[in-house]
Amino acid sequence: MKKFTLIVIQILSCQLIVQAQTVFELAPKQSMLITGKGIGQDATINPFAGEECYAIVKNISDEIFFARVQNKGKIIEILPIKRNGAVKVKLLIDYELYLDTKTRKKAKASIDYEKISYK
């Protein structure tokens, strides 16, 4: 029974750690590369790296921030994300996703990924 309880606690702890990796606090006037540069430089692990996918970016703070998509230094789009708002950003292969703040207060974002289904 003790082993079972320990295993359950470990599984729940791992799930909390994985969820924590998708929530970010953005400092005032900060730009943060979220995904797109490769292993070791990404803020989140995109489970669909090397494939087209969607990034769902949620604003879980009171401050507005922006999702910026780039490819080889060229800005593809900039999307404002208002308080409690969310955007679904299409990331093609080699696209980079940045989060930018322009306010003087901290912002908080949550990011999830979704595979693109072409059925």
Sequence and secondary structure as in RCSB ss.txt:
>XXXX:A:sequence
MKKFTLIVIQILSCQLIVQAQTVFELAPKQSMLITGKGIGQDATINPFAGEECYAIVKNISDEIFFARVQNKGKI
IEILPIKRNGAVKVKLLIDYELYLDTKTRKKAKASIDYEKISYK
>XXXX:A:secstr
 HHHHHHHHHHHHHHHHHHHTTEEEE TT EEEEESS TTT SS  TTTTS EEEEEEE SSS EEEEEEETTEE
EEEEEE TT EEEEEE TT EEEEE  SSS EEEEEEEEE    
